[in-house]
Amino acid sequence: NRSIADELERRYGLSGVRVVLNAAPRQAKRAPSGRMRAALGLDGDVKIALYQGNLQPFRSLETLVRAGVSLSPGTALAFLGDGPEEPGLKALARSLGLERRVFFHPRVDQADLP
């Protein structure tokens, strides 16, 4: 981001540090489509805390699953992605009794994301 670029310039005497964004520019806010809730079988009033990305080691995703026990009523945790950690995360959610609070959805192509 720009503040980090400014700090690099200040700290190391650089000039012209450019910020390269790794995501498409944000578009105008759209009304929720309800697709994720429908895909997970959730009611329309359920709030979703979403992790979107690869389910890889060293991302502390098990911490997110464990946090599921502290979610407010009417809130679900959804993982959108896949990877080698998925079976273990699902088993952890089951062991904590979070089958109706923690959900998993396979990865979605970037072009299909809203």
Steps between C-alpha positions, in 0.01 A plus 500: 500500500601861467600540868746210473642642176547836677676328789735314261586828330564672834692216664723404206525826309311361202284699265214406273401181684190373322212317659384196303161375610444124501124526457263665259397853592195510722178556316191674623334309781237257377205361684572154643405229252431234760698245296733407785217459749309285250806287424554438873132450578484804730205728565513847348546672836813304600818709498806334349858545615685397183852371440575486128828340396704184499469270799874464550717429804644788703196727453361429850168398350439268794487815714210623287317171545554511877366857502176356363393415855499875577300614197189701583170329441394540138859502374675223307863455397555398138821388332496562126791307350674168517833354590676238709375638833132451414454147647662599829300823524176310437593242765579778749165669431322166556690435823391841631136441401509779241350316203218760478728801559813427291459428130727412209446584135739403219706768330328725251669652195590864553277600208200348679552694822283811544 
